[in-house]
Each structure stands twice: as structure tokens, then as C-alpha cells.
């Protein structure tokens, strides 16, 4: 019998301390990180801002990103990385539209904002899957731990990660 080959892939991951939950399984969730330069007119003057946007490559949707931890190149198992449903181009277009809407509706630009893309890269957000006893009945519950925010949530609140975990990791 041959040994089972565990293919590994190099990905860009937000740095985290794996020792926070050493007995956990890891799942890497795909995003596209884009940077933009936006020129727009406020009521009083012209402004230029640089913004970062994170776009979810599974569910779609973009959000402004602030105070991101540094990225590191990691070799991880292919079985731990979730497959993206959106292409990079679709994710970048979603991010551009989010930036445009933000500056038109929220920042209330008095002119059409000029948006220039400065960069893009595929990144993965790490999640750790942790089993913990319940508070009352001591029955094991499965939680999703996000090292970036140091928060625990029940894995059932994230159906796409829960499905991936049941199919690939277990």
C-alpha cells in the first residue's frame, strides 16, 4: 500500500498564532484584498483617500478593511482551503462597486469619485474549529474560532464553513 499523499499549497494568510487552539482543525476562507485610491469632492475641498477592501470569494460582498494584520506565506493542506466561487475579476468588480457606492452615498461626494485600483491579492482568513463542552449539559459543541478577532461562534452560524468541515475535514 502506498502512503496517502497530502498535497500542500502555498497561500497568503493573515498571520495568527496556531498555538491559541493547538487541538483544532484549520479552515482557510478565500478573500480578495484590493487597494484603491479615491479622489472626490467634499462640500469644502477635494480629497484623496487610500482604502482597502476585503471581498468574500464564496458568498460575495465587500467591506472596507481597517487595521489588518500582516500577511504571511504558508504551506497548508489543500483539504483545508475552501474553494472560491467568485473569480478574482468578479471579486475586484464587486469591490470597485462597493467603493463607488460608499463614496457616492456615505461620504457624499459632490462629484463623481475617481477610483483607481492600486493593488489586489488573493488572501485567506484562518478559522479554527474547536470542540468545547457545553455550560450546562457538558455535551460537546463545535465552535468556529477566528484568531483575527479572537471570537468564538457556533459553527452552525456559518453554513458554508460547517458544510465544508463536515465534507472535507471530518
N, C-alpha and C positions, 0 to 999 in steps of 0.2 A: 504494500500500500504506500502511496506517495503522501508526502506531507501536504496539508492544506495550505494553499498559498494565500496569504493575506496581502492583497495589493494595497500599496500606500500611495498617497498623492500629496504633493506639496501645495498648501493653500495659505493665504494671508488670513490670520486670525487675530482678533483683538487679544492682547496679552491678558492672561489670567493665571491665577495660582491653582494648579490642579490639586495641590495638597489640601485645599479647603475642604474637599469631599473626596478623599482617596478611594473610597469603596463605591464610586459611582460610575455609571456608563456615560460617555460623552456623545453629544449630537452637535453637529456643526450646521448652522442655518444660513443659507446664502442671501447675501445682500449685494447691492452695488453702491459704492460710496462715490459721489460726484462732488466736485467743487466748481463753484460758479462765481463770476464777477458780475455784479448787477449795478448798472447806472440808472438812477431815477431822479425825478424832480419832486422835492417836497414843496410845501407851501412857501418856504423861505429860501431854499437853495438846492443846488444839485448835490447828490451824494453818490458815492461809490462804496459798495459793500462786497465783501467776500463771504460766501456762505457754503456750508457743507450740507449735503442731503443724503440720507440713507433711504434706499429703495428696496423693499421686500421683493425678492425674486420668486416667491412661492404664491403669496396672496395678492401681490401688487400693493400699491400705495407707497407714498413717500412722506418723509418727515424731515424737518430741519434737525441737524445733529450738532450738539454743543458738547464740549469737554470730552471728546473721545479719547480712550486710552490708546497707547501706541500699538501699532501692528507688528506682528512677528510672523516669519515664515515657519510653518510647522509641517512635518510629515505626519499625516493621520491616515487611518484606515479608510478606504473607500466606503466601507459599510457604515461608517459614522457620519458621512457627509450627505446631507439631503440634496436631492436633485432639484435644480432650479426649473421653474415652469416658464418664467419670462426670460427672453433673451436679453443680453446686455443692452442692445439697441432699444428694445421696448422699455427697459428699466430707465435708461437715460432720458428717453422721451417723456416718461411719466414724471421724472424728477424735474425736467425743464418746465413742464406744465404746472407742477406744484409751485415752483419758484415764481413763475409768471402770475399765477393766481394770488399768491401771497403778497407780491408787491403791488398788484392792482387793487386787491380788496382789503388786505390787512394793513400794509404800510401806506396805503392810499397815495400812490404815486400820482402826481399831477400831469404826467406824460407817460407815454408807453415806455415801460422799462426796457433797457437794452441789456440782454442777458448773453453772456459769453461763457462757454464751458471752459474750465481751466484744467480739469483732470477727471479721470474715472478709474476705478479699480474694483475688481471683484473681491469681496471680503466675506468672512464667515463669522457669525456670532456664536460663541460657545454656550452650550447649555449642558448641565449635568443632571442626570436622572438619579434620584436618591430615594431610597425606601426608608421610611421612619415609622415608628409605632404611633398609633393614634393617642390622643389625650385621654379618652375615656375608656375605650374597649381594648386598647393595646393591639388592635388589628393593624397590620402593616398598610401604610398608604404610600403611594408613589407620588413624589413631588418633582417639579422641574426647578432646578436652582440656576439662576442667572448670575454668574460671577460679576458681571459688569455693574449690576445694581445691588448685588448681594441680597436678592429676594427669592423667596420660595413661593411657588404657586402649585396647586394641584395640577398634575399633568393633563387631566381631563379638560381643563380650561383652554388647552391648546390642541385642538383636534388633529391638526396636520402633524404635529410632533408626536402626539400619542399614537397615531396610526403608524407613522414611520418606526417608532420604538417597538410597537407590537410586531411589525412585519420584519424588521431588519435586525434589531438589537437583541431581542429576547431569543 
